[in-house]
Amino acid sequence: MSKRWVAIQRNPRSGSGQRRALLLELISRLREHGLRPRIFSRRERLQDYLNNPDHRASLVGIVAAGGDGTAGDVINRYPGIPVAVLPLGTENLLARFLGIKRSGRFVADMIAAGQTRHIDLGVANDRRFSLMASCGFDADILQRTHARRTGHITKLSYLQPILISLRKYKYPEMRVYLDGAGAPISCRVAVITNLPIYGFGLSFSRSARADDGRLDVCLFQRHSAFQMFRYLYMVARGKHEQLPDVVCAQAQRVRIESDQPVPAQIDGDPAGTTPIEIGIEPGACELFVPPNEKLRSKSAR
């Protein structure tokens, strides 16, 4: 294939209703720009297609058409290939941070303009992530949500798992080592962020930068349902870093251990349990961004 083309990795759940219309809009607009779109719903088909050197050489980039899980999957499977995000999920945190609209036309125009930015990627147990990783209460909620999943996840899907976690989660103690130096820090919830954005409009590290080669670490040391409400209230107000029982730091390597297994999550997907090793790959991900758009370090979009 000599003509320049764009791969579209579609979340299989994103093929009906408004999501289908956005995909068709993306395809049509790419063709107007002289780019050949090719859509894939099965990951294996795209991987096989890219094994052909001619296909790989004429590839402009890959569109992750779905939510943050789809974006994370594409970033992990195809290192070194520019990625564009068509936000079709529930939160769409990466797209929101980059200023990408929920529009097929917008994404096609962005790809045709060709402006990209490199951001750091976190790496947790050999899996890359763009947004965050965490261990503890929020990861327990997420794992319960995914265990009950039967279709597309909405914000309401989290309601019952939140109530169950509030009743049942035991808040095991964790030991967190930063850059392998010094004594571990004890905590009950650990949030490690690469970007200053989190679900439900929260930000655990408003000063996090996408390209500073460091992870922002937020450790919550007290435990109980009441303390979780207290912490979330302070996070929502942007005041949690002032609390004496919250430790905030930066690191390039983070190791989290515990005597009891503690649930973990990466970019909103379950990631097993502790122990977990987290590092950083500076500038490892190339993303299409809107023309003249600068990545902001202090606020989510």
C-alpha positions, 0 to 999 in steps of 0.5 A, a space after each residue: 500500500 503506497 497511499 498514506 493511510 490511517 488505522 482505526 482501532 475500534 472498541 467493539 462496543 462503540 459500533 452503534 448509535 452516536 458512536 457509529 455516527 462519529 466513526 463514519 464522520 471520521 472515515 468520511 473526513 479522512 478521505 476528504 483529506 486524501 487519507 485512506 481509513 481502515 477500521 479494525 474491531 479485532 486487535 489481532 487483525 491490525 497487528 497482522 496487517 502491520 506485519 507487512 512492511 509496506 503497510 507499516 511504511 505508509 501508515 500515518 497513525 492509529 486512531 484509538 476509537 473508544 475510551 481510555 482503555 482503548 487508548 491504553 491498549 493501542 499505546 501498549 501494543 504499538 510503541 513508536 506509532 503516533 496515536 490519535 484519540 477519538 473519545 467514545 468512552 465514559 470519562 475520556 480523560 486522555 482526550 480531555 487533557 489533550 483538548 480533543 473534541 468528541 467529533 470525528 471531523 475534529 479528529 480527522 482534521 487534527 490528524 491531517 494537520 500532523 501536529 504531535 506531542 511526546 508525553 511520558 508514559 508510566 510503566 507498571 509491571 511492564 504495562 504502560 499507562 498515560 494517566 495514573 495507577 493506584 492501589 487501595 480503595 479506588 482500585 477495589 471499586 474499579 475491580 468490583 465494577 469490572 467484575 460486574 460488567 455486562 456492557 458499556 460502563 457508565 458513571 452509574 455503573 460505579 454506584 453499587 461497587 462504591 457502596 459495597 467497597 464502603 462496607 467491605 474494604 479493609 484498607 490493608 497497610 502498604 509500604 511505598 518505596 520512592 526511588 529505592 532510597 530510604 525507609 518506606 512510607 506507610 499508607 492505605 491508598 496510593 495514587 501515582 499520576 502521570 497527568 493532572 487528571 483523574 475520574 469524576 473531575 478530580 485531580 490528585 496532582 494539579 502540578 503534574 506535567 506530561 513531559 517532566 520525566 517524573 511521576 507524582 505520588 500521593 499517599 493517604 495514610 489513614 483508613 476508614 470510610 469516613 477518612 475516604 470521604 474526608 480525603 475525597 472532599 479535600 481532593 475535590 477542593 484541591 486542599 489534600 496536599 495540605 493535610 498532615 496525613 497525606 504525603 505528596 512527592 515525585 519519583 522516577 521509580 515507585 515500589 508498593 508492597 503489602 503483607 496482604 494483597 491490595 487491589 491495583 488499577 492502571 488507567 481505569 483497568 484492573 491490574 492485579 494486586 500488590 506488589 507492584 513496580 512503577 517506573 517512567 519512560 520519558 517522552 515514550 508516547 507520540 500523540 496527535 494534538 489539535 494544531 497550536 495546542 500546548 499540553 497544560 500541566 495544571 488543569 484537566 480539560 
